[in-house]
Amino acid sequence: MSSTHRITAVRVETTADNPHEHIARVRIGLDTSAGLSHETLVSDLKDPKGDRYDTFANGELTDVVIRTCPTCSAADYITTRSQNTTANNLLELPRY
């Protein structure tokens, strides 16, 4: 049975070509540990029975999803699905 977890902070990496940010790790709730890796999130989100993630940024609760990066060809780009913006709300969260 899957659970939904709130992402509260992110660690990003900058790509080498056409520099822009990709999510590398995330923190869940009040957890101050190293957090979850990009690979863990991708695995959970691809698994129909895997855990789900959301975040609250810019005054909006959004679901975390996997898409192709709008800037490069990365297929496992972690982003948010919003009704109000095409921006990745994860990138508005605190960094660690």
Buried (B, 14 or more C-beta within 10 A) or exposed (E): EEEEBBBBBBBBEEBEEEEBBBBBBBBBEEEEEEBBBBEBBBBBBEEEEBBEBBBBBBEBEBBBEBBEBEBBEBEBBBBBEBEEEEBBBBBBBEEE
